């Protein structure tokens, strides 16, 4: 058992909590990028992300979250 402050928790429980926190932060970061990053539309608007990249990111995060559920 690992000691986290004054609370003792099994290593597997701490690992699971850290994984969930990481997934939450990644999802929040990718959501922020998808909402606020300028999109590249053809050759006219040289944005940060293409529409295809935003869609692929959405599917990737959805799959990762469904694996953890």
N, C-alpha and C positions, 0 to 999 in steps of 0.2 A: 504494500500500500504506500502511496505517495502522500506526503503531507503538503497540503495547500493551506498555508496559514495555520490555523488551529483545527481545521477540518481535515479528516482523513478520508480519502476517496481512492477507489481502485484506479489503477493506471488506465484501464480500458474506458472507464467513465470519463476521465479527464481528456482522453484522446477524442472521444465522441463529442464532447462539448467544444473542444478546439476545432474539430472538423466543421461542426455546425456554425460556429462563429466565422470561420474562414469562408464558408459558402455564403453566409449572409453578407459579409463584406464584399465579396466578389460580385454577388448579384446586385448589390447597391451601386457598386462602381460601374458595372456594365449598364445598369439602368440609367445612371446619370449620363454616361457617354451617349447612349441611344437617344436620350431626350434632348441633350444640349449640344452635342457635337454637330458641326456643320456637315451636311450630307453632300456627297459628290453626285451630281446629276449630269451624266454624260460628260462631255468635254467642256461644257460651259462653266460649271461651278466646281472648281477644284476643292472639294471638302475633305474632311478628315476621314470619314467613313463612307463606304458605298452602301446602297440599300441592301445589296446581297450580303455584305458583312454583318449588317444589323440583323437580318433574318437568320443567318447562320449562328450568330451569337445567341439569339432567342432560343433556337432549337437546342443548342448545346447546353445552355443553362437549364432548360426544361427537362432534358434527359438526365442531367446530373441531379436535379432535385427529385426526380422520380425514382432514381436509384437509391437515394438516401431515405425515401419515405417507407 
